[in-house]
């Protein structure tokens, strides 16, 4: 339910960010709050699922979709406004969609690609960087732009690095073949 709620917040976030052409300080702050709440709900969702043993196949499917919808929507709109370079948006979205496709391909061979610690750090960095970019930076001191750029640079580096690591893992898993239980005659 928390994941579905996060997905439902995406259109409200987009509308708030697009309101008044993105120039209204009030709407930018509302969009930022909605984004931050949606991003934090991912942590709440994971905590509740693990704590109450409510991990479901549907939740495992919808959770990354919710993340990609939220992050992707923010990146595209920020790039449309000219506040974030398109290459950043393209690099992040290509990596996210590529790794999702890779996971689906591996599932067909009964192999799963576990989420790495680096992947979790990447998601946090992306969320923090986007949260800063969502603020009405034109109304804030110049150093805020510098911080936004540094955090986004770290997020992009982590995005590319973890993407390459996932590809290496996938190749290794594919070469090893699907995991299956060993019989009593096998050692």
N, C-alpha and C positions, 0 to 999 in steps of 0.2 A: 504494500500500500504506500509506503514511503517513496519507493522508486516511481510508482505511477504518479504520485503527487509531484515528484521532481520533474517528470516529463510534462505534467500539466502546467507547471510554472514557466516553461520555456516560452510559450506564446505571450504570457503576461510580461515576462522579462523583455522580449523583443519589442512589444508595443511600447513599453515604458522607455526603452532606449531610442526607439524611432520617433517618439512623440516630439513635436516641435522641431523636427529635423535634427534631433540630437543636441540642440544648443541650449536647452533649458536646464539650468542647474538643478532645479527641483526634480525634474524627470530623470536626469542622470543619476542623482542620488537614490531615487526610488529604484531605478534599474540596477544600480550597484547593490542595494540591500537585497533585492529579489535574487540576484545572481549569487551573492554570498550565502543567503539562506538555502538556496537550492544546492550549492556546492557543499555546504556543511551537512545538509540532509543525507548526503552520500555516506558520510562518516556515521551518522546516527543509524542509518539503514543497516550498514555492515555490523555495527555493534549489536543492534537488536537481533539481527538474524543469527549471529554467532551465540549471543548470550542465551537466547531462547530456543536455540536449535531450529530455526525457521528458514534455513537455507533451502531454497527450492530451485528447480530447473528454470522456472519462469523468471524468478528473481535474478538468477545468474545470467539469463539472456537479456533481460530488460535493463539491468544496472549499467552495463557498458554503453548501451544504446542511449540511456538517459544522459550519461556523462558526455558522449559525443555530440548529442543534440545541443546540450547547454553550451559546451565549449565552442562547438562549430558555429552556432548562431552568433555568439559573442564575437568571435574572430571575424566572421564575414561582415557583420555590421560595422565593426570598428574599421575594417579595411575599406568598406564602402564610404565611410565618413572621411577617409584619408588620414586617420589617426594611427593606423598600424599598417606597416608595409604589407602589400599583398603576398610577397614571397614568404613572409612569416606564416601567414594563414595557409598558403599552399603547402609549405613544408609540414606543418603540424597536421593538416587534414589528410595529406597523402600518407603520412606515417600512420595515423589513426585508422584510416580505412584499409590500408595495406595490412596492418597487423590483424585487424578484424578478419579480413579475407583469409589470411594465413591461419588463424585459429579455426575458422570454419573448415578450411581444407584439411587441417590436421584432424579435426573431429571425424571426418569421413574415414580416416584410417585408424580410428579408435585411439588416437593420441591426443593428449591435451597439453597445452602450453601454459604452465602456471604463471600467475602474475608475479613479477619480481618486485623486490624492495625498490629498485630503481624506477620501476613503472609507477609505483605509488608516489615516490618523490616527484616524478615527472608531473603527475596529475596535480599535486599540491602546488608545485611551481607554476604550472599553467594557470591554475585557479587564482593564485595570488597575483600573478602578472596581469591577468585579465581584470581582476578586481581593481587594481591600480589604474589601468587604462580606462576603465569605466568611469572613474571619478571625473568631475569637471576640471581637467588638468589646466585649462586656460585660466581658471580662477585660483589656482594654487601656485605656490612658489616654484621657480624654475628647477630646483633640485628634485622636485617630485617627478619631473620628466626623466631626469637622469636615473633615478631609482627604478622607474617603470621600465626604462630601456635595459638596465642591468638585469633585473629580474626576468624580463622577457627573453633576454639573451641566454640566461641560464636555463630557462624553460625550453628554448629551442635546442640548445646543446644537449640537454637531458633527453629531449624527445628523439633526436637523431641517434644519440648513443644507445638508448634503450631499444629503439627500433632495430638497430644493427645487432644488438645482443639477442633480441627475440628471433631474428632471422637465423643467427648462428645456432641457437638452441633448436629451432625448428628443423634445420638441416641435420643436426646431430640426431634428433629424435626420429626423423624420417629415415635416415640411414640405419639406425638401430632397429627400426620396425616397430609395429604396435606392441605394447606391453601385454603379455598374457601370463596367466598363472602357469607355473611349471608343474609338470606331472611328477609322479613319484619316481619315474625312471630317468628324469632329467636332472642334471646337476649343473 
